[in-house]
Amino acid sequence: MPGGAFADDVTPQKEATGSKDDKTTVLDPISVSGDWLGSGLQNSVKTFAGARDIVDRKEIEQSGATSIGDVMRRIPGVQATNNSGTAGSSISLSIGVRGLTGRYTPRSTVLLDGIPLAFAPYGQPQLSFAPVSLGNIESIDVVRSGGSVRYGPQNVGGVINFETRSIPNKAGLTADASVRENIYTEGGGANTQYNTFLGTQLDNGLGVALLYSGQQGRDWREGSRDWYNDLQLKYRYELTPTSEIYGKFSYYDVKSRTPGGLTVAQFNQDPFQNTRPTDFWQGDRKAFDIGYLNTISSTQEFEIRTFYNESYRNSVLINSTATQLQHQPRNYSVFGIEPRFTQRLRVGPTTNDVTVGYRYVRERGDDASFNQSIATGLNGPSAKFDNSTDASAVYIDDRIAYERWRITPGIRFEHIESSRIEDATNRSFDNNNNRGLPAISVAYLLTPALTLFTDYDTSFGPVQNLQLNSLSATNPLQPEVAKTYEVGARWSSRNLHAEVTAFNLHFDNQIEQIAGTQPPLFQNVGETRHQGVETAIDYQFSEDSVLRGFDAYANFTYTKAIQLQGINAGKDVPFYSRITDTMGLRYTLNAWTFNVSTTHQSSQYSDAANTVAETPDARVGRVPGFRVWDLQADWKIPNWKGSDLAVGINNVADKRYYTRNVDGNAGRMVGAPRMVYVQAHLVY
């Protein structure tokens, strides 16, 4: 990614490495304030011992992205998919990392300001309902490996943190607003996105910020209306010069009509048509979190965070014979608390930052399903389940600094108790898990610009709520365990930022949904192996160069994800592309900035058998690869602080591509056609 993807200024912490002959390590005081990864020694992207990319707000705006998925496609090793019942809507988030399944992002730990985003982080981590909007995000931090000790349980696909816009650190009102109109040149769709930010820092130590982001309108499919509201109130209060409390209150609601998949004949007739006008998803979430941070001294720090949220979501999908609507309402409540303490110790020639933490998460919820007759409007019998999970995690890690070396061994122990009770029969499905998860990462600061790194991580995924129903004597589901190895190098200097990482991921007893089963049936598909290489480069030409003002960037990822057991051994894991890449060029001249960029993904299979020929109903078959190009021009309004106007075109060539939905509303799902947008951003 250009600019911020490799920036080492994402934190005020700096490390003085000195010369080769230095026998001591000079390190700044510990500070975790505002940083979700922990102690200041782990903040710097430049020296982080693992594959990690940060996309900041400026990059997001310059990308022309309309959704989080659009941004994530530009990050090495990450693929955004649309093979679910909410495909193309605003309600879900489907991200796959390194060939792992992307349907609702079940294999990555996804956080919002360091707080779990999923409505049941242990029992149902899928983001079929993702209460987050692009307009309120200040940065997206993707740690593909190297962060497993502190965050889990399921982090084989890394840790993704969405950081909301920060509270100002200066007096007076900081305010801005933006509005963007998106117009699709095919399909007849158009929608409006708007964002507002108000914040201030008062003299009494209180800082507050109000964030709002919303959308009204429809996408490129007929009857695909989406609307959402994302409201957040953030606060921070300085108790003493070394301590503060902080947190936020938030509310999110969304409703999205989902046109569903098309057969081959329907797609060829009109890929933008809607054969399922009755289908929709909706949901809301109310949440708050509060934290206390005390930087006791330059060698000690204590932090405790607690959070609570209530979520509701419901899907309404028509059956294959168009006689019934299936309703699936679900309710969740989650409470969590996490204290941790960091102590810096000098042991001989080494400096050690030892962090000990504990996390408790309590999940309660229910999910139901009933059918409504279209002819009579009457509801049939309801099947309902009550779910509960109590999970405790204890972790410890030690970041050891010795001359140019940064070595971090650690371990997390998970204890999870889960229960699922069927209301009608009082039948109970119970599952308890205990697991120790060791990890180690090593970084060597070869030069001030070049960091070499390697790491080993383990990840553990318990059997989830909906999967418990599939337990039987012939299908004894086992928890998922994965091991990841990485080796890489990162260069970061004034003009050049580059990174290369090779990875090897081995998945034991991976749990997958059997395609086309309703209700869903899950099974262990056995071992899978994911190997590949991720590369990225960003070069900004010097001011004294004839090409001054130009910034060129590119990334390329090759992934080979293979099933190792069963009748499909040796075949690709479904729904991932072996090759993805992004290229772009940015040019700045006075108040103008021009961007041209392209993203590409190769073809992929939609089933474990790697079926090439497409069936007439489009449920199975190879999905062709595609490349799209985007253009943008941005003009900074003179004497209006950071205000600007932007125009752009996404998918300039109007490339027609599609993915495939394998849910109950299976079929081809056409990708976004050419879109023209205009955006105004005004700063007070």
C-alpha positions in Angstrom: 0.0 0.0 0.0 1.2 3.5 -0.7 2.6 5.6 2.2 1.2 4.4 5.5 1.3 0.7 4.7 4.9 0.7 5.8 5.1 3.8 7.9 6.9 3.6 11.2 5.2 6.8 12.5 2.0 5.1 13.5 3.1 5.5 17.2 5.1 8.0 19.1 7.4 5.3 20.3 10.9 5.2 18.8 13.7 2.7 19.2 17.3 3.9 19.3 19.4 1.0 18.0 22.7 2.6 17.9 25.8 1.4 16.0 26.9 -2.2 15.6 29.3 -1.9 18.4 26.7 -0.8 20.9 26.6 -3.1 24.0 23.5 -1.6 25.5 20.0 -1.1 24.2 18.4 2.3 24.6 14.6 2.1 24.7 11.9 4.7 25.4 9.4 4.4 28.3 6.6 1.9 27.9 3.3 3.3 26.5 0.2 1.6 25.3 -2.1 4.5 25.2 -4.2 4.3 22.1 -2.3 1.2 20.8 -4.2 -2.0 20.6 -1.2 -4.3 20.3 0.3 -3.5 23.7 3.5 -2.1 25.0 5.4 0.5 23.0 8.1 -1.9 22.1 5.6 -3.7 19.9 4.1 -0.7 18.2 6.4 0.1 15.3 5.4 -1.4 12.0 9.0 -0.9 10.8 10.4 -3.3 13.4 7.4 -5.6 13.9 8.4 -9.3 13.8 5.7 -10.4 11.4 3.7 -9.5 8.3 1.7 -6.4 9.1 0.2 -3.5 7.0 -1.6 -0.4 8.1 -3.9 1.6 5.8 -4.6 5.1 7.0 -7.5 7.4 6.3 -5.7 9.3 3.6 -5.0 6.1 1.7 -8.6 4.9 2.1 -9.9 8.2 0.6 -7.5 8.1 -2.3 -8.4 4.5 -3.1 -11.9 5.5 -4.0 -13.2 2.6 -2.0 -16.9 2.4 -1.2 -16.7 -0.4 1.4 -14.2 -2.0 3.8 -13.9 -5.0 1.4 -12.7 -2.6 -1.4 -9.9 -1.5 0.9 -9.0 -5.0 2.1 -8.5 -6.3 -1.5 -5.4 -4.0 -1.7 -3.6 -5.6 1.2 -1.1 -8.4 0.4 -2.4 -11.9 1.3 -6.0 -10.6 1.9 -9.0 -11.5 -0.3 -12.6 -10.1 0.0 -15.2 -12.5 -1.1 -18.9 -12.4 -1.9 -20.1 -16.0 -1.7 -22.7 -15.6 1.0 -26.4 -14.8 1.4 -25.5 -11.2 2.2 -23.2 -10.8 -0.8 -23.1 -7.3 -2.2 -24.8 -5.8 0.8 -23.7 -3.5 3.6 -24.4 -5.8 6.4 -21.6 -8.4 6.3 -17.8 -8.6 6.1 -16.2 -11.5 4.2 -12.4 -11.5 4.4 -10.1 -14.4 3.7 -6.4 -14.4 4.6 -3.8 -16.6 2.9 -6.3 -19.0 1.3 -8.5 -19.4 4.3 -12.3 -19.3 3.9 -13.5 -15.7 3.6 -17.3 -16.3 4.1 -18.1 -14.0 7.0 -14.4 -13.8 8.1 -14.5 -16.7 10.6 -10.7 -17.3 10.7 -9.4 -13.9 11.7 -9.8 -12.1 15.0 -11.5 -8.8 14.0 -11.4 -5.9 16.5 -12.9 -2.4 16.7 -10.5 -0.2 18.7 -9.1 -3.4 20.2 -12.5 -4.8 21.2 -13.9 -7.9 19.5 -16.3 -7.0 16.7 -18.1 -10.3 16.2 -21.5 -10.6 18.1 -20.2 -13.9 19.6 -16.3 -13.9 19.4 -16.1 -17.6 20.6 -19.5 -19.1 19.8 -20.1 -17.5 16.4 -17.2 -15.3 15.2 -18.7 -15.0 11.7 -19.4 -11.4 10.6 -22.7 -12.0 8.7 -23.5 -8.8 10.6 -20.5 -6.5 10.8 -21.4 -3.3 12.8 -18.7 -1.1 11.3 -18.6 1.5 8.5 -15.8 2.8 6.4 -16.6 6.4 7.1 -15.8 6.3 10.8 -12.5 4.5 10.4 -9.1 6.2 10.8 -6.9 3.2 10.0 -7.1 -0.5 9.3 -4.3 -2.5 10.9 -3.8 -6.1 9.5 -1.4 -8.4 11.4 -1.3 -11.6 9.3 1.0 -13.3 11.8 2.9 -12.4 15.0 -0.1 -11.3 17.2 -1.5 -14.6 18.2 -0.5 -14.7 21.9 -2.7 -11.8 23.1 -5.7 -12.2 20.7 -7.9 -15.1 20.0 -9.2 -17.7 20.0 -9.4 -18.0 16.2 -6.6 -16.0 14.7 -5.0 -18.3 12.1 -6.1 -15.6 9.6 -4.3 -13.0 11.7 -5.7 -10.0 13.6 -7.5 -7.2 12.0 -8.1 -4.0 14.0 -10.4 -1.1 12.8 -9.3 2.0 14.5 -12.0 4.7 14.7 -11.2 8.4 14.3 -9.2 9.8 17.3 -10.3 12.4 19.9 -8.5 15.7 19.2 -5.6 16.5 21.5 -6.0 20.3 21.2 -8.5 22.8 22.5 -11.2 24.3 20.4 -13.7 22.5 18.1 -12.4 20.1 15.4 -15.1 19.3 12.9 -15.5 18.0 9.4 -18.2 16.6 7.2 -18.3 14.8 3.9 -20.9 13.6 1.5 -20.4 11.2 -1.5 -22.7 10.3 -4.3 -22.1 6.9 -6.0 -23.7 6.4 -9.4 -23.5 3.0 -11.2 -23.6 3.3 -15.0 -25.2 -0.1 -15.3 -28.0 -1.6 -13.2 -29.5 1.8 -12.4 -28.2 2.0 -8.9 -27.1 5.1 -6.9 -26.5 5.8 -3.2 -25.3 8.6 -0.9 -22.8 8.2 1.9 -22.2 10.8 4.5 -19.9 11.3 7.5 -19.6 13.8 10.3 -17.0 14.3 13.0 -17.0 16.7 16.0 -14.4 16.7 18.7 -12.5 18.7 21.3 -10.1 18.6 24.1 -11.1 20.6 27.2 -8.8 22.3 29.7 -10.1 20.1 32.5 -8.6 17.0 30.9 -11.8 15.7 29.2 -11.6 14.9 25.5 -14.7 13.9 23.5 -15.6 13.1 19.9 -18.9 12.4 18.1 -18.7 10.2 15.0 -21.5 9.5 12.6 -21.5 7.6 9.3 -24.5 6.6 7.2 -25.7 5.5 3.8 -29.0 5.6 1.9 -29.8 4.2 -1.6 -29.1 1.1 -3.6 -26.3 -0.7 -5.2 -26.0 -2.0 -8.8 -28.5 -4.8 -8.5 -32.2 -4.2 -8.9 -33.9 -4.0 -5.5 -30.6 -3.9 -3.6 -31.4 -1.0 -1.3 -29.0 -0.6 1.7 -29.2 1.9 4.5 -27.2 2.0 7.7 -26.4 4.4 10.7 -23.2 4.2 12.6 -23.0 6.5 15.7 -20.2 6.6 18.2 -19.4 8.9 21.2 -15.8 8.6 22.3 -14.3 10.0 25.5 -11.0 10.3 27.3 -10.3 11.9 30.7 -6.9 12.5 32.2 -6.9 11.6 35.9 -3.3 12.3 36.6 -0.3 13.1 34.3 0.3 9.3 34.0 -3.3 7.9 34.1 -6.5 8.2 32.2 -9.9 6.6 31.6 -11.2 6.2 28.0 -13.9 4.4 26.0 -16.9 4.9 23.8 -20.7 4.4 23.4 -21.9 3.2 20.1 -25.0 2.3 18.2 -25.3 0.7 14.7 -28.3 -0.4 12.7 -28.6 -1.6 9.1 -31.1 -3.1 6.7 -30.1 -4.5 3.4 -32.1 -6.1 0.6 -30.1 -9.0 -1.1 -31.0 -10.0 -4.6 -29.3 -13.4 -4.4 -27.7 -15.6 -7.0 -28.7 -16.1 -10.7 -28.6 -19.1 -12.9 -26.4 -19.0 -16.0 -29.5 -18.2 -18.2 -30.7 -15.4 -15.9 -27.2 -13.9 -15.7 -26.8 -13.9 -19.5 -30.2 -12.3 -19.9 -29.6 -9.5 -17.3 -26.9 -9.9 -14.6 -28.4 -7.0 -12.6 -31.9 -8.4 -12.2 -33.4 -9.5 -8.9 -35.2 -12.8 -8.7 -35.6 -12.6 -4.9 -37.3 -9.2 -4.1 -38.5 -10.5 -0.7 -35.0 -11.3 0.7 -33.4 -9.0 3.2 -31.1 -8.8 6.2 -31.3 -6.4 9.1 -29.7 -5.9 12.5 -28.6 -3.5 15.2 -26.0 -3.3 18.0 -25.7 -1.3 21.2 -22.3 -1.3 22.9 -20.0 0.5 25.3 -16.5 0.0 26.6 -14.4 1.6 29.2 -10.7 1.4 30.0 -8.2 2.6 32.6 -4.6 3.1 31.8 -1.8 4.0 34.2 1.8 4.4 33.0 3.1 3.9 36.5 6.7 4.7 35.6 9.1 4.3 32.7 9.3 0.6 33.6 5.7 -0.3 34.7 2.3 0.0 33.1 -1.2 -1.3 34.0 -4.3 -1.3 31.8 -7.8 -2.8 32.3 -10.6 -2.8 29.7 -14.2 -4.0 29.9 -16.9 -4.0 27.3 -20.5 -5.0 26.8 -22.7 -5.2 23.7 -26.1 -6.4 22.7 -26.7 -7.4 19.1 -29.7 -8.5 17.0 -29.8 -9.7 13.5 -32.4 -11.3 11.2 -32.4 -12.7 7.7 -35.5 -13.4 5.6 -34.9 -15.6 2.5 -37.3 -17.2 0.1 -37.2 -20.9 -0.5 -36.4 -22.6 -3.8 -40.1 -23.2 -4.7 -41.1 -19.6 -3.8 -43.7 -20.7 -1.4 -42.2 -19.8 2.0 -40.0 -17.2 3.6 -37.4 -18.5 6.1 -36.8 -16.1 9.1 -33.7 -16.5 11.2 -33.7 -14.1 14.1 -30.8 -14.1 16.5 -30.0 -12.3 19.7 -26.6 -11.9 21.5 -25.1 -10.3 24.5 -21.4 -10.3 25.3 -19.5 -9.1 28.3 -15.7 -9.0 28.5 -13.0 -7.8 30.9 -9.2 -7.8 30.4 -6.5 -6.6 32.8 -2.8 -6.7 31.9 0.4 -5.5 33.4 3.8 -4.8 31.8 7.1 -4.8 33.7 10.4 -3.8 32.2 13.4 -5.7 33.5 17.1 -5.5 32.9 18.7 -9.0 32.9 22.3 -8.9 32.1 22.8 -7.4 28.6 19.1 -7.7 27.8 16.0 -5.6 28.3 12.8 -7.5 28.9 9.2 -6.2 28.6 7.2 -8.9 30.3 3.4 -8.6 29.9 0.9 -10.8 31.8 -2.8 -10.6 31.0 -6.1 -12.3 31.6 -9.3 -12.1 29.5 -12.8 -13.3 30.4 -15.6 -13.3 27.8 -19.2 -14.2 28.6 -21.5 -14.9 25.7 -25.3 -15.5 25.9 -27.7 -15.7 23.0 -30.4 -17.5 21.1 -31.0 -18.3 17.4 -34.3 -19.3 15.9 -35.8 -20.3 12.6 -39.3 -20.5 11.3 -41.1 -20.5 7.9 -43.8 -18.1 6.8 -46.3 -19.1 4.2 -46.4 -16.6 1.3 -49.9 -17.6 0.4 -51.4 -17.2 3.9 -48.9 -15.1 5.8 -49.0 -17.6 8.6 -45.9 -18.7 10.5 -45.0 -22.3 11.0 -43.4 -23.9 14.0 -40.2 -22.3 15.3 -37.0 -24.1 16.1 -35.0 -22.3 18.8 -31.7 -22.8 20.5 -30.1 -21.1 23.5 -26.3 -20.7 23.5 -23.8 -19.9 26.2 -20.1 -19.6 26.3 -17.7 -18.8 29.2 -14.1 -18.4 28.1 -11.0 -17.5 30.0 -7.6 -16.8 28.6 -4.3 -16.2 30.4 -1.3 -15.0 28.4 2.3 -14.0 29.0 4.9 -12.8 26.6 8.4 -11.3 27.0 9.8 -9.0 24.4 13.6 -9.3 24.8 15.8 -6.6 23.4 19.5 -7.5 23.0 21.6 -5.2 20.8 19.9 -5.5 17.4 17.7 -8.5 18.3 14.0 -8.4 19.3 12.9 -11.8 20.5 9.3 -12.3 21.8 8.4 -15.7 23.2 4.9 -16.1 24.6 2.0 -18.5 25.4 -1.7 -18.2 25.8 -3.9 -20.7 27.6 -7.6 -20.9 26.6 -10.3 -22.5 28.8 -13.7 -22.6 27.0 -17.0 -24.0 28.2 -19.8 -24.0 25.6 -23.4 -25.2 25.7 -26.3 -25.3 23.2 -29.8 -26.3 24.2 -32.7 -27.0 21.9 -35.8 -25.5 23.4 -38.3 -27.9 22.0 -36.6 -31.1 23.3 -34.3 -29.6 26.0 -31.5 -31.6 24.2 -28.1 -30.2 25.1 -24.9 -30.1 23.1 -21.9 -29.4 25.3 -18.3 -28.9 24.5 -15.4 -27.9 26.7 -11.9 -27.0 25.4 -8.5 -26.4 27.0 -5.5 -25.5 24.9 -2.1 -24.0 25.4 -0.9 -21.9 22.4 2.8 -21.1 22.2 4.3 -18.5 19.9 7.7 -16.9 19.3 8.8 -14.0 17.0 12.3 -12.8 16.2 13.3 -9.5 14.5 16.9 -8.5 13.7 17.4 -4.8 13.0 20.2 -5.2 10.4 20.3 -1.5 9.5 18.2 1.5 10.5 16.1 0.8 7.4 16.2 -3.0 7.1 14.4 -5.4 9.5 14.6 -9.2 9.1 12.0 -11.3 10.9 10.6 -14.7 11.5 7.8 -16.1 13.7 5.9 -19.2 14.7 2.3 -19.0 15.8 -0.4 -21.4 16.9 -4.1 -20.8 16.6 -7.1 -22.7 18.1 -10.7 -22.6 17.1 -13.4 -24.2 19.3 -16.5 -25.9 17.8 -18.9 -23.0 17.3 -22.6 -22.8 18.3 -24.2 -23.7 14.9 -21.6 -26.4 14.4 -22.5 -28.2 17.6 -25.7 -29.5 15.9 -23.6 -31.5 13.5 -22.0 -33.5 16.3 -22.8 -37.3 15.9 -21.1 -40.7 16.2 -20.3 -40.5 12.5 -19.3 -36.9 12.5 -17.3 -36.2 15.7 -16.3 -32.6 15.2 -12.9 -31.7 16.6 -11.6 -28.2 17.4 -9.4 -26.6 14.8 -5.7 -26.2 15.3 -3.3 -24.3 13.0 0.4 -23.6 13.0 1.9 -20.8 11.0 5.6 -20.2 10.1 6.9 -16.9 8.5 10.1 -15.5 7.4 10.5 -12.0 5.8 12.2 -8.7 5.4 11.0 -5.1 5.6 12.8 -2.0 4.2 11.7 1.4 5.3 13.5 4.6 4.3 12.5 8.1 3.3 11.6 7.2 -0.3 11.4 3.4 -0.4 9.2 1.1 1.6 9.3 -2.6 0.6 8.4 -6.0 2.2 8.6 -9.6 1.3 7.2 -12.5 3.4 7.1 -16.2 2.8 4.6 -18.2 4.9 3.7 -21.8 5.6 0.4 -22.5 7.3 -0.7 -26.0 8.4 -4.3 -26.5 9.4 -5.4 -29.6 11.4 -9.0 -30.8 11.4 -10.4 -27.7 9.6 -14.2 -27.4 9.9 -16.1 -26.5 6.8 -19.8 -26.3 5.9 -20.9 -28.8 3.3 -21.9 -26.8 0.3 -25.6 -26.5 -0.4 -26.8 -28.0 2.9 -29.8 -26.4 4.6 -29.8 -26.4 7.6 -26.0 -26.1 7.5 -24.0 -29.3 8.1 -20.4 -29.0 9.2 -17.6 -31.5 9.1 -13.8 -31.7 9.6 -12.3 -31.7 6.1 -9.0 -32.7 7.6 -5.6 -31.1 7.0 -5.0 -28.2 4.7 -1.7 -26.5 3.9 -1.4 -22.9 2.8 1.9 -21.7 1.4 2.9 -18.6 -0.4 4.8 -15.3 -0.8 3.6 -11.8 -0.2 5.5 -8.8 -1.6 4.9 -5.0 -1.6 6.8 -1.9 -2.7 6.1 1.8 -2.5 8.6 4.3 -4.1 8.1 8.1 -3.7 10.3 10.1 -6.0 12.6 12.7 -4.5 11.8 16.4 -4.7 15.0 17.0 -6.7 14.0 14.3 -9.2 12.6 15.0 -12.6 9.7 12.7 -11.5 9.0 14.6 -8.3 5.4 14.4 -7.2 5.1 10.8 -8.4 4.5 7.9 -6.0 4.4 4.3 -7.4 3.3 1.3 -5.5 2.5 -2.4 -6.1 2.0 -5.6 -4.3 1.8 -9.2 -5.4 0.7 -12.4 -3.5 1.0 -16.0 -4.5 -0.9 -18.5 -2.4 -1.2 -22.3 -2.8 -3.9 -23.7 -0.4 -4.3 -27.4 -0.7 -6.5 -30.1 0.9 -4.3 -32.9 2.3 -6.8 -35.5 3.2 -9.9 -37.2 1.9 -11.2 -37.8 -1.6 -10.2 -34.3 -2.6 -6.6 -34.5 -1.4 -4.2 -32.5 -3.5 -7.0 -30.1 -4.8 -7.4 -26.4 -4.0 -9.3 -25.2 -1.0 -12.5 -23.5 -2.4 -13.0 -19.7 -2.9 -9.5 -18.3 -3.0 -7.3 -17.1 -5.9 -3.7 -18.2 -6.1 -2.6 -14.9 -7.5 -3.7 -11.4 -6.4 -2.0 -8.1 -7.1 -2.4 -4.3 -6.8 -0.6 -1.6 -8.8 -0.9 2.1 -8.7 0.5 5.5 -9.5 -0.2 8.8 -7.7 0.8 12.2 -8.8 0.6 15.4 -6.8 0.9 18.8 -8.3 0.1 21.9 -6.2 -3.5 21.4 -4.9 -4.2 18.5 -7.2 -3.7 14.8 -6.7 -4.3 12.2 -9.4 -4.5 8.4 -8.8 -4.7 5.5 -11.1 -4.8 1.9 -9.7 -5.7 -1.6 -10.6 -6.5 -4.8 -8.6 -6.5 -8.3 -9.9 -7.4 -11.8 -8.7 -6.9 -15.1 -10.6 -9.6 -17.7 -11.0 -10.9 -19.8 -8.1 -12.9 -23.0 -7.5 -16.3 -22.9 -5.7 -16.2 -26.5 -4.3 -13.8 -28.9 -2.7 -13.9 -31.2 -5.7 -12.6 -28.3 -7.9 -15.3 -28.7 -10.5 -14.5 -26.7 -13.6 -17.6 -27.0 -15.7 -20.4 -24.8 -14.5 -23.8 -26.3 -13.7 -26.9 -24.5 -15.3 -28.0 -23.3 -11.8 -24.5 -21.7 -11.4 -24.1 -23.3 -8.0 -20.9 -25.1 -8.9 -18.1 -24.3 -11.4 -14.8 -22.4 -11.7 -15.1 -18.6 -11.1 -13.0 -16.7 -13.7 -10.4 -14.2 -12.6 -10.7 -10.5 -13.3 -8.9 -7.1 -13.2 -10.4 -3.7 -12.7 -9.0 -0.2 -13.0 -9.9 2.9 -11.0 -9.2 6.6 -11.5 -9.5 9.6 -9.1 -8.7 13.3 -9.0 -8.7 15.3 -5.8 -8.5 19.1 -5.4 -7.7 20.8 -2.1 -9.8 23.9 -1.8 -7.5 26.9 -1.2 -7.6 28.5 2.3 -10.1 25.9 3.5 -7.8 23.9 5.8 -8.0 20.3 4.8 -11.2 20.6 2.7 -11.2 19.0 -0.7 -13.4 17.9 -3.6 -12.9 14.5 -5.3 -14.2 12.8 -8.4 -13.5 9.3 -9.6 -14.4 6.3 -11.7 -14.2 2.8 -10.4 -14.0 -0.1 -12.8 -13.3 2.3 -15.6 -13.6 -0.4 -18.4 -16.9 -1.6 -16.9 -15.4 -5.1 -16.6 -18.2 -7.7 -16.1 -17.1 -10.3 -13.6 -18.9 -12.4 -11.0 -18.5 -14.6 -7.9 -20.6 -17.5 -6.8 -23.0 -17.8 -3.9 -23.2 -21.2 -2.4 -26.0 -20.5 0.2 -29.7 -21.3 -0.2 -29.8 -18.4 -2.7 -27.0 -19.9 -4.8 -25.8 -18.7 -8.2 -23.8 -16.1 -10.0 -23.4 -12.7 -8.2 -22.3 -10.0 -10.6 -19.5 -7.7 -9.4 -19.8 -3.9 -9.3 -20.0 -2.3 -12.8 -18.5 1.1 -13.7 -19.2 3.6 -10.9 -18.8 7.4 -11.0 -18.6 9.2 -7.8 -18.3 12.8 -6.5 -17.3 13.6 -2.9 -17.1 16.9 -1.0 -15.1 17.0 2.3 -15.3 20.2 4.4 -13.2 20.9 7.4 -14.0 23.5 10.1 
